[in-house]
């Protein structure tokens, strides 16, 4: 958790019950006027509806691009399986942030870029080398000696996050740019008008975005 002026950023794990509890406690204790969450309108509506998730179809390839379609499919499946292990559904902390915000009459800020825009950009920007590296990493993963151990039910440590982000940036520079760097800046821009204001703002984002959003807010305050 990082605070800059009147804005507090909570870095979470999307499948951690501890993150859900932390988000709820912080919002109810601090009673901010605004609660920002790492969701766009499309994902926010889906998470807060009781409707069954629509299965991806071949038509989505045209909308998202082949790479975006594939990563969305694999990512959704992986988050679901990990969520089953931890007992916390993916995005539970975002739902809790919205519920807690409503409980204290705080305004909800949907900070993230539209998911279809992000996945389209990923399909355009990712290189053949990155795709092959991704395939090789999946094939070779079971045989690698190095294992990174951490508790799925907890938020990864800052040291581990830095290590993982550096590795992603080195091996998949365009993936890092589209999925992390661009969205860090996008979310920070959404918070720019609130910097230094009397109203308190609590922002809930994935742990991988916490430092990036914070750094952009610092720069924006100086400019």
C-alpha positions in Angstrom: 0.0 0.0 0.0 1.4 3.4 -1.0 0.1 6.9 -0.3 0.8 10.0 -2.4 -0.8 13.2 -1.1 -4.5 12.4 -0.8 -4.4 9.2 -2.9 -3.8 5.7 -1.4 -3.0 2.9 -3.7 -3.7 -0.7 -2.6 -1.8 -3.3 -4.6 -3.7 -6.6 -4.6 -3.6 -10.2 -5.8 -6.7 -10.9 -7.9 -7.2 -14.3 -6.4 -6.3 -13.6 -2.8 -8.9 -13.6 0.0 -6.5 -11.5 2.1 -6.6 -8.8 -0.5 -10.4 -8.8 -0.3 -10.3 -8.4 3.5 -7.6 -5.6 3.2 -9.6 -3.7 0.6 -12.8 -3.8 2.6 -11.2 -2.8 5.9 -9.2 0.1 4.4 -12.2 1.6 2.6 -14.6 1.3 5.5 -11.9 2.6 8.0 -10.7 5.5 5.8 -14.1 6.5 4.3 -12.7 8.1 1.1 -14.9 10.3 -1.1 -13.7 8.3 -4.2 -12.7 4.7 -4.8 -10.8 3.9 -8.0 -10.7 0.4 -9.3 -8.7 -1.4 -12.0 -11.7 -2.1 -14.2 -13.2 -0.7 -17.3 -17.0 -0.4 -17.7 -17.3 -3.7 -19.6 -15.5 -5.8 -17.0 -17.2 -3.9 -14.1 -20.6 -4.6 -15.5 -19.8 -8.3 -16.0 -18.4 -8.8 -12.5 -21.3 -7.1 -10.9 -24.0 -9.0 -12.8 -25.4 -12.5 -12.1 -25.4 -13.4 -15.7 -23.4 -16.4 -16.7 -20.1 -15.5 -18.4 -20.4 -15.6 -22.2 -18.1 -18.1 -23.8 -15.5 -16.8 -26.3 -16.4 -17.6 -29.9 -14.6 -17.5 -33.2 -16.1 -14.1 -33.8 -14.1 -12.7 -31.0 -10.9 -13.4 -32.9 -11.9 -10.6 -35.3 -12.5 -8.2 -32.4 -9.5 -9.0 -30.2 -7.0 -10.4 -32.7 -5.7 -14.0 -32.6 -3.1 -13.3 -29.8 -5.6 -11.3 -27.7 -8.2 -14.0 -28.1 -5.8 -16.7 -27.1 -4.3 -14.9 -24.1 -7.8 -13.9 -22.9 -8.9 -17.5 -23.1 -5.8 -18.9 -21.3 -5.7 -16.1 -18.8 -9.3 -16.5 -17.8 -8.9 -20.3 -17.4 -5.7 -19.9 -15.3 -7.3 -17.3 -13.0 -10.3 -19.5 -12.5 -8.2 -22.5 -11.6 -6.0 -20.5 -9.2 -9.1 -18.9 -7.7 -10.5 -22.4 -7.0 -7.2 -23.2 -5.1 -7.4 -20.1 -2.9 -11.2 -20.0 -2.5 -11.4 -16.5 -3.9 -12.9 -15.9 -7.4 -10.9 -13.7 -9.7 -11.7 -10.0 -9.3 -13.3 -10.5 -5.8 -11.3 -7.6 -4.4 -12.6 -5.3 -7.1 -16.2 -6.3 -6.4 -15.5 -5.8 -2.7 -14.1 -2.3 -3.4 -17.3 -1.4 -5.2 -19.5 -2.7 -2.5 -17.6 -0.9 0.2 -17.7 2.3 -1.8 -21.4 2.1 -2.1 -21.7 1.4 1.7 -20.0 4.7 2.5 -21.5 6.6 -0.4 -18.2 7.0 -2.2 -18.0 7.6 -5.9 -16.6 4.7 -7.9 -13.9 5.6 -10.5 -13.5 3.0 -13.3 -9.8 3.7 -14.2 -8.8 1.0 -16.6 -8.6 1.1 -20.4 -11.3 -0.9 -22.3 -10.2 -4.5 -22.4 -10.9 -4.9 -26.1 -8.6 -1.9 -26.9 -5.8 -3.5 -24.7 -6.2 -7.0 -26.3 -6.3 -5.5 -29.9 -3.1 -3.6 -29.2 -1.5 -6.7 -27.8 -2.3 -8.6 -30.9 -0.7 -5.9 -33.0 2.4 -5.2 -30.9 3.5 -8.7 -29.9 6.4 -10.0 -32.0 7.0 -13.4 -33.4 10.0 -13.8 -31.1 7.8 -13.1 -28.1 5.2 -15.6 -29.2 7.9 -18.3 -29.7 9.4 -17.4 -26.3 6.0 -17.8 -24.7 5.5 -21.3 -26.3 9.0 -22.4 -25.3 8.5 -21.2 -21.7 5.3 -23.2 -21.4 7.0 -26.4 -22.9 10.1 -26.1 -20.7 8.5 -24.9 -17.5 8.2 -28.4 -15.9 11.9 -29.1 -16.5 13.3 -25.9 -15.0 15.1 -26.1 -11.7 14.3 -22.6 -10.6 11.0 -22.4 -8.8 9.5 -19.2 -7.4 7.5 -20.0 -4.3 4.9 -17.7 -2.8 1.6 -18.0 -1.0 -1.3 -17.7 -3.6 -3.6 -16.5 -0.8 -1.3 -13.5 -0.1 -0.2 -10.5 -2.1 3.3 -11.1 -3.5 6.1 -9.2 -1.8 7.5 -6.0 -3.5 10.8 -7.8 -4.1 9.1 -10.6 -5.9 6.9 -8.3 -8.0 10.0 -6.3 -9.1 11.8 -9.5 -10.0 8.9 -10.8 -12.0 8.2 -7.5 -13.8 11.9 -7.2 -14.8 11.8 -10.7 -16.2 8.6 -10.0 -18.2 10.0 -6.7 -19.5 13.2 -8.4 -20.6 11.6 -11.5 -22.3 8.3 -9.9 -23.5 9.0 -6.1 -23.9 5.8 -5.5 -26.0 3.6 -7.5 -23.7 5.0 -5.5 -20.7 4.4 -2.3 -22.6 0.8 -3.0 -23.5 -0.4 -4.9 -20.5 1.5 -3.0 -17.8 3.2 0.3 -18.8 0.4 1.7 -21.0 -2.3 0.8 -18.5 -0.2 2.3 -15.6 -0.2 5.6 -17.4 -3.8 5.3 -18.4 -5.0 4.8 -14.9 -2.7 7.5 -13.5 -4.2 10.0 -16.0 -7.6 9.1 -14.7 -6.5 10.1 -11.2 -4.6 13.3 -12.3 -7.4 15.7 -11.5 -7.7 14.4 -8.0 -4.1 14.9 -6.9 -3.8 17.2 -3.9 -7.5 17.8 -3.6 -9.2 17.8 -0.1 -11.1 14.6 -1.0 -9.5 11.3 -0.1 -9.1 8.7 -2.9 -8.4 5.0 -2.4 -7.3 3.1 -5.5 -7.4 -0.7 -5.9 -5.1 -2.2 -8.5 -3.2 -5.4 -9.1 0.1 -5.5 -7.3 2.0 -5.2 -10.6 0.5 -1.8 -11.3 0.9 -0.2 -7.8 4.4 1.2 -8.2 3.9 2.3 -11.9 0.7 4.3 -11.1 2.4 5.8 -8.1 5.4 6.9 -10.1 3.2 8.5 -12.8 1.2 10.4 -10.1 4.5 11.8 -8.7 5.6 13.0 -12.1 2.2 14.5 -12.9 2.3 16.5 -9.6 5.7 17.9 -10.5 4.8 18.9 -14.1 
